[in-house]
């Protein structure tokens, strides 16, 4: 799962290691969206055209069903050492 701040950097258009990694994950079909990330990204754009563009891009990725088990796994992943 790609978190909100990583998507923001990815969509910024600037070349960065984060953008390269998100690109790699997309090409490998390893990107899922969680509802909270989807929401956070869609409330960000100030113009409706930007929001529609973003929505079109994000619809390409499967949504993660957010059961309590999913949240517990995400919390465990968030605690892994870097």
Backbone bond lengths (Angstrom), bond angles and torsions (degrees), N, CA, C in turn:
res aa  C-N    CA-C-N  psi(-1)  N-CA   C-N-CA  omega(-1)  CA-C   N-CA-C  phi
1 X - - - 1.439 - - 1.526 108.85 -
2 X 1.299 115.89 133.66 1.463 122.57 177.98 1.527 107.35 -95.87
3 X 1.319 116.94 123.18 1.466 121.44 -177.88 1.526 110.80 -79.11
4 X 1.318 115.02 165.60 1.467 122.11 -173.52 1.521 113.33 -54.58
5 X 1.322 117.27 -48.90 1.468 119.42 -176.15 1.527 112.12 -63.52
6 X 1.326 116.48 -29.68 1.472 119.77 177.22 1.522 110.75 -71.90
7 X 1.340 117.11 -39.25 1.465 120.56 176.18 1.521 110.76 -62.87
8 X 1.331 116.32 -41.94 1.467 120.08 -179.91 1.520 109.78 -58.86
9 X 1.329 116.15 -44.82 1.466 119.41 177.88 1.527 110.79 -65.86
10 X 1.323 117.15 -40.39 1.464 120.99 179.47 1.526 111.12 -60.14
11 X 1.332 116.91 -46.41 1.459 120.86 -177.55 1.529 113.61 -79.34
12 X 1.324 117.88 -5.77 1.468 120.57 -179.74 1.525 112.50 -67.52
13 X 1.325 116.59 -21.53 1.462 120.55 -179.57 1.511 114.01 87.19
14 X 1.335 117.03 -5.65 1.463 120.71 179.83 1.527 110.11 -84.22
15 X 1.302 116.40 141.92 1.458 121.18 176.17 1.523 108.88 -73.04
16 X 1.328 116.02 130.38 1.464 120.56 179.53 1.519 109.04 -160.39
17 X 1.331 116.83 161.60 1.465 119.45 175.33 1.534 112.15 -60.04
18 X 1.332 117.06 -34.42 1.471 120.34 178.34 1.524 109.67 -63.65
19 X 1.309 116.77 -46.64 1.470 120.51 179.30 1.533 110.66 -60.13
20 X 1.322 116.41 -42.72 1.470 120.56 178.75 1.526 111.04 -61.31
21 X 1.329 116.63 -41.73 1.469 120.54 -178.81 1.530 111.34 -68.84
22 X 1.326 117.23 -42.15 1.468 119.65 177.79 1.525 109.51 -63.72
23 X 1.318 117.44 -42.00 1.474 121.50 175.02 1.526 110.98 -55.59
24 X 1.322 115.86 -46.21 1.466 121.09 -179.31 1.531 110.63 -61.51
25 X 1.330 116.74 -45.15 1.462 120.81 179.55 1.525 111.83 -63.67
26 X 1.337 116.44 -39.15 1.465 120.51 177.73 1.527 110.07 -62.64
27 X 1.326 116.15 -47.32 1.468 120.15 -178.89 1.528 111.98 -62.87
28 X 1.317 117.03 -29.64 1.469 121.70 178.39 1.533 112.56 -85.30
29 X 1.328 116.69 -3.00 1.465 119.92 -179.26 1.511 113.21 69.36
30 X 1.327 116.64 31.32 1.470 121.30 -174.70 1.525 113.20 -108.66
31 X 1.321 118.27 20.06 1.463 120.87 -177.68 1.529 110.19 -105.98
32 X 1.314 115.11 129.34 1.459 123.07 173.57 1.521 107.74 -122.94
33 X 1.321 116.06 152.81 1.462 120.78 175.45 1.514 109.48 -110.97
34 X 1.313 116.15 137.57 1.461 121.52 171.39 1.526 107.69 -99.35
35 X 1.311 116.57 149.46 1.458 121.39 -178.97 1.522 114.29 -51.11
36 X 1.346 118.76 -47.57 1.465 118.65 -179.54 1.533 113.18 -61.53
37 X 1.312 117.71 -36.60 1.470 121.03 178.21 1.519 109.66 -67.99
38 X 1.322 116.87 -45.13 1.459 122.53 177.54 1.529 109.87 -55.17
39 X 1.332 115.73 -48.46 1.468 121.77 178.82 1.529 111.53 -60.28
40 X 1.330 117.03 -50.63 1.465 120.59 -177.96 1.521 111.92 -58.98
41 X 1.321 116.39 -40.10 1.466 119.48 179.82 1.523 111.92 -67.71
42 X 1.327 116.80 -39.02 1.462 119.54 -175.96 1.524 114.27 -77.65
43 X 1.333 118.13 -18.39 1.460 118.39 176.78 1.532 111.87 -87.11
44 X 1.341 117.20 -9.39 1.455 121.03 -176.57 1.525 116.41 -73.14
45 X 1.337 118.75 -47.02 1.474 119.11 -175.84 1.522 112.25 -63.26
46 X 1.333 115.34 137.64 1.472 120.48 -179.95 1.524 111.56 -84.30
47 X 1.320 116.93 -25.86 1.463 120.34 -177.62 1.527 109.86 -107.12
48 X 1.328 115.17 141.23 1.464 120.34 -178.01 1.530 111.59 -60.47
49 X 1.320 118.10 -36.77 1.461 120.56 178.83 1.521 111.92 -62.09
50 X 1.319 116.76 -38.70 1.465 120.78 177.55 1.528 110.38 -66.67
51 X 1.328 115.10 -41.09 1.466 119.32 179.54 1.523 110.73 -63.92
52 X 1.321 117.26 -42.18 1.459 121.23 178.99 1.529 111.28 -64.64
53 X 1.331 116.63 -40.89 1.470 120.67 176.88 1.530 109.93 -59.96
54 X 1.321 116.05 -47.90 1.459 121.00 -179.57 1.522 110.97 -62.53
55 X 1.321 116.59 -44.43 1.457 120.95 178.57 1.527 111.00 -58.32
56 X 1.315 116.97 -42.85 1.460 120.82 177.99 1.514 112.49 -61.03
57 X 1.319 116.77 -39.90 1.469 120.79 178.41 1.524 111.66 -69.42
58 X 1.330 116.13 -42.67 1.467 119.97 -176.09 1.518 112.87 -70.80
59 X 1.315 117.45 -27.42 1.478 120.40 -179.89 1.527 112.07 -64.46
60 X 1.313 117.41 -13.50 1.464 120.77 179.19 1.529 112.14 -72.55
61 X 1.331 117.10 -14.02 1.461 120.69 -174.64 1.516 111.48 -108.56
62 X 1.330 116.44 142.01 1.463 118.89 178.35 1.526 111.22 -67.93
63 X 1.339 114.49 145.91 1.459 120.65 176.66 1.525 109.54 -88.17
64 X 1.305 114.95 136.35 1.449 122.03 178.01 1.519 108.96 -80.40
65 X 1.322 115.89 125.59 1.454 119.34 175.56 1.518 107.26 -70.49
66 X 1.308 117.07 125.29 1.459 119.63 -170.89 1.527 112.20 -101.92
67 X 1.313 115.41 76.56 1.460 121.39 172.58 1.530 107.91 -83.16
68 X 1.304 116.99 171.03 1.470 119.34 178.40 1.522 110.81 -62.63
69 X 1.332 118.13 -32.19 1.467 120.61 177.36 1.528 111.12 -62.33
70 X 1.319 116.52 -40.11 1.461 120.30 178.57 1.522 109.62 -62.31
71 X 1.327 117.39 -45.84 1.468 119.90 -178.49 1.522 111.00 -64.50
72 X 1.317 118.09 -36.67 1.472 120.22 178.08 1.529 110.67 -66.51
73 X 1.340 117.42 -39.63 1.472 119.98 176.84 1.516 111.05 -66.14
74 X 1.335 117.32 -40.40 1.462 120.59 178.80 1.527 110.61 -63.84
75 X 1.327 117.20 -40.22 1.464 120.52 178.19 1.524 110.07 -63.01
76 X 1.332 116.65 -40.19 1.468 119.77 178.83 1.528 110.55 -65.70
77 X 1.318 117.53 -41.14 1.463 120.60 178.05 1.525 111.01 -64.80
78 X 1.320 116.63 -35.79 1.454 120.64 179.81 1.512 113.24 -67.52
79 X 1.314 117.54 -17.25 1.461 121.82 179.78 1.512 113.07 -96.27
80 X 1.328 117.65 -3.17 1.464 120.20 -179.01 1.531 109.82 -65.95
81 X 1.327 116.96 142.60 1.490 118.83 177.12 1.522 111.02 -66.43
82 X 1.300 116.01 146.61 1.469 121.09 -179.05 1.505 111.41 -75.62
